[in-house]
Amino acid sequence: MHPRHWHEAARARILAHALAATGEPENVQVNASALLAFDDEWRLASSLGAHLGIEPQQIERHCFPDGELKLRLPERLPHRVVLLRGLHQPNEKLVELLLAAPAARELGARRITLVCPYLAYMRQDVAFQPGEAVSQRHVGALLAHLVDGVVTIDPHLHRIDSLDTVIPGVRCTALSAAEAIGAWVAARRADALLLGPDEESLQWVARAAQATGLDHAVCRKQRLGDRDVRIALPDIDWAGRPVVLMDDVASTGRTLVETARACLAAGARSVDVAVTHALFVGDALAQLRAAGVGEIWSTDAVPHGSSVVSVAQMLADAVRELS
Ligand code: R5P
């Protein structure tokens, strides 16, 4: 059976089971929408809810001593459910989705739109070594099995153009925060050079530059290990230039650290950082400061202290269009 048909059949089975188990939901406006979210994303849930005109409802989590998870959703749900779950620290959150989506169907949901501001597992899009799992494809297939629509921001699509290919049979919207980040930067560093650390970042840097009129360029990157990155700067005059490094995601921060060091060594006046997804794991922030980075800005797609650009409005607009 074609994977797409398999997903549709699986979804139909879950829905049939849900209706058999609960019948039509009582005491709930079936044509309304519910917005479900978890406590650690409550800030974004509240602003998303404000833009959608829906009060978010919390999915309660309990983690048992052995690591198993129990979720508790509202007892009754309308047909349309918007589920906010970003996939930073992805493994635990994928299990949450694995439980939350079918549970929502059992409680009345017929159409689930997943708002996943940070969509993890998109970087492993081919088998770089024989035998490697192509995580992008398998996580995409899992999501296709669970939900009916996906809204995300700046997914790391490199060799694959469209998210619809990654999550087959599901309506997907891939937004970009590049213009919003560009506007934030332009208002603070009017003469900045927007610099992407690798060729893949050109898609975001070019969008931001086009929206703001700022100059842009990208480096060449070689990754030798999780925390071992080499950067080659483009051949331009760096003397006295304010540089803002821009990327979709900062994880260990080593990509940005090496780029910042290279820029400052080449004579750049200052280096600031602006990213969509602020993962900043481990000592990433300390390493960036030690490398001479000034400001660190990000969106609120991932909850983080550096968040200054809100993505709530664009998420809400996309949800409305998908519903
Ligand atoms: C990959 O190409 C991404 O765009 C980022 O550049 C990368 O994931 C950053 O990782 P890290 O912060 O660990 O260097």
Residues whose N, C-alpha, C, O or C-beta is under 5 A from the ligand:
A	BS01	R5P	E200 D226 D247 D248 V249 A250 S251 T252 G253 R254 T255
